[in-house]
Amino acid sequence: MIPSGLEILAHEETPLGLLCLRRRGIPGRPGATVTEITLDHEFLMSSYVTASEEALARLAIGMHGGRGLSVLIGGLGLGYTARAALASDRVAHVDVVELLPQVIGWLRGGLVPLSAELTADPRFHAVQGDVYARLSGPPQRTYDLVLVDVDHSPAEHLGGANASFYGDDGLALAKRHLAPGGVLGVWSYAQDTPFAHALRRVFREVHEEGITVVNDLVDTEQTDWLFFARG
């Protein structure tokens, strides 16, 4: 049974499990809604709490400091990392690689809050594919920023094949996709010391940032972690 006030916008079986896009009202705020994605009935992301997804792009851009930046984003989600990248006039191009074609279809079909904004920006391009496979292969082009927001954390993956990315060899392969001075950024819902150590073995400069937000809808405080590496 669907709870009162919850609207299922789309749902489909995928190789990762049952993917669902839903929308619900915000108690006490007439007319306000939140859009959410779940996978096998487990919460993945929400349009209500987006601070860490946006910070992934914003902090990486600030760390780079250049202009005319090309950005590769692994994982489309609800599009908040892409929008934060496009908000900078120093960004010339954003390529998003999303594993699940359903997620790209939701964007192009106008089902997510940022659909119109992202699809109207000529700098934005989204394609279906496996970003981990792409980063493990030889680069066809290099990027100033490579931002990855796919797995829950370096230790908790949505797909078993993703694990190799987080080790020394996988990071060394991914590094080849960065232009000189380029920045790799990785989102995680938890701190991960082994991953931070791997980054420091492969990259010259590593920065970790905790982003804490209070979700008043469920009265909880959460801290997501961002890992940045360069050189």
N, C-alpha and C positions, 0 to 999 in steps of 0.2 A: 504494500500500500504506500502511495506517495504522500508524505506529510502535507498538511494544509499549508498553502503559500509557497510550495516548492514546485517549480515548473521544469520539466525535463525538456531541454532544447534539442538534444541529440544523444544517441547512445548506440554503440556498435562494438562488437567483438573485434579485438586486434591481437596481434602476436604477443602483446604484453598483458592481455586480459581485457575485461569489459571497461571500455572508455565511455565516460558520461560527461556531458556538458549540461549544467543546470543553472537555474536562476531563482533567487528567492528574495522576498522583501526583507527589509531591515526593521526589526521591531521598534516601534516608537518614532519611525521616520517615514511618514506617508509618502509614497511615490518613489522612495529610494530602494534600489535593488543591488544585489551583489551576484556576480557570476562566478561559478566555481567549476573546477574539473576534478573528477574522481577517477581512480583506476581500481577496478575490482572492489568498488565501494569504499576504498581508502582515499582520504582527502589528499589532493596533490597541490592545488593552488587556487587562489582567490583574487578577484579584482579589488577586494577590500584592503588587503595587506600586501603591498607591492614595494615597500621601501628597499628591501635588499636586492630585489631584481633590478630596480632602477639604479641603485648604487653600484651594481656590478659594472654597468656601462659608464656612469658618471665618473666614478673614481678611476677607472682605467683610462678614460679620456684625459683626465687631469694629470695622471701619472705620465702619459705620453708627451703632451705639450705641443704636438705638431699640428699642422693644418692639412686639409685635403685628405683626411684619414679614411682608409678602407677598413671595414669591420666585418668579421665573420662571427656569427652567433650560432652556437649549437643549441637547439631547442627553442621553439617559437613560444610555446605556452600560450598565455593570453596576450603576449606582445609587449609587455611593459619594459623589458630590457631593450628591445628594438626601438621603442618610442623614446626612451631616455637617450639612446645613441643619436637618434635623428634630431633630438632637441638641440644638439650642439651644431653651431654653424661651422665647426671645424671638421665635421664628418661629411665626406663626399659620397660614400657608398656603404650600404649595409646588405650583406648577404646572410640570409637565415637558412640553416639546414635543419629540417624537422623530420624525424623518423616516421611519424604517423601521418599519412595523407589526410586522415579525417580532420586533424587539427588545422591543416592548411585550408581544407574545405570550409571549416567553420569561419575562418577569417574571411575568405573570399565570398562566402555566402552571407556575410553581415551578421553573424550570430554572436560575435564577441564585441565588447564595448569599444575596442579600438579599431574595428574593421575599417570604417570609413577613413579614419585618419591615416592609418598605415598604408592602405592600398592606394590612397591619393598621392602619396609621396613618391616621386620618380626615383629617389635614391634607394628605395626599399625593394628587395627581391627575396622571395621565399621559395625554396625548392624542397622536394621530398628527398631524403637521403639519410645516411648514417654518418654523423659528424665524426664519430670515433674511427670509422673506417677511412674517412677522408683524411683525418689528421695522421693516420698511421701510414698512408701512402705518400708517394712523391708529390710535392706541391706543383699544381699547374699555375698557381700564382701565389704571391705572398700578401699578407695583411698586416696592417699596423696594429690592429687589435684582434685577438681571438678570444671570444668569451663563451664559456661552456656552462650551461645550466640545464642539465638533463637528469642526472642521478640525484638521489636524496643526499648522498655524501660520497666521498672517495671510498668509503668502506661498505656502502649500501647502494647497490646498483639496480637499475631497472632491467638491465640485460646482462647476462653473464659475460658476454664478450667485451663489455666495457672496462673490465678490471685492469687490463693491461695499460690503458691510458695513464693510470695514476702511479705507475712505477717509473723508475729511471729510464728504461728503454722507451716506454710510450711517450714520456715527456720529451725525450731527446728527438723522437720522430716529429712530435707536434711542434717543437721549436723551429724546425725547418720551414714551417708555414708562416713564420713571422718575418717581416721586413726588418732591416737594421733599426734597432731602437724599439722594436715592437713589444707589446705587452700581452701576456696571457693572463686571463682572469677566469677563475673557477668558483662557482657557487656551491655552497654546502649548507645543510641544515644543522650541522654539528662541527665542532672543532675536530681536527684530525692531524695529530702530531706526526705520524709516519709520512703522510702526504707532504706536510710542510718540509720535512727533512729531505724527501725525494726532490722537491722543487729546488732546495738549496744545493743539492748535488749537481743539478743540471743547469740552473740559472745563476747569474751573478747577483741579481737583486731580487729579494722576495719580501713581500709585505702581506700581513694578515690583518683583516678588519672584521670586527664583530659588529653587526647591525641589530640593535635591540628595538623592538616595537611592542606596544601594548595593543592586543586585539580585544577591544572592549565588547565585541559581539559575544565572545566566549569567556571574557574576563581572564585572559591569560597573557603573560609576557613571554616573548620568544626571542631568541638570539640566533640569527643566521650568520654564517661565516663566509667571507670572501677571501680568496687567495689570489694574489697578483705576483707575477714574475716577469723579469726582463733581463735580457743580455745572456 
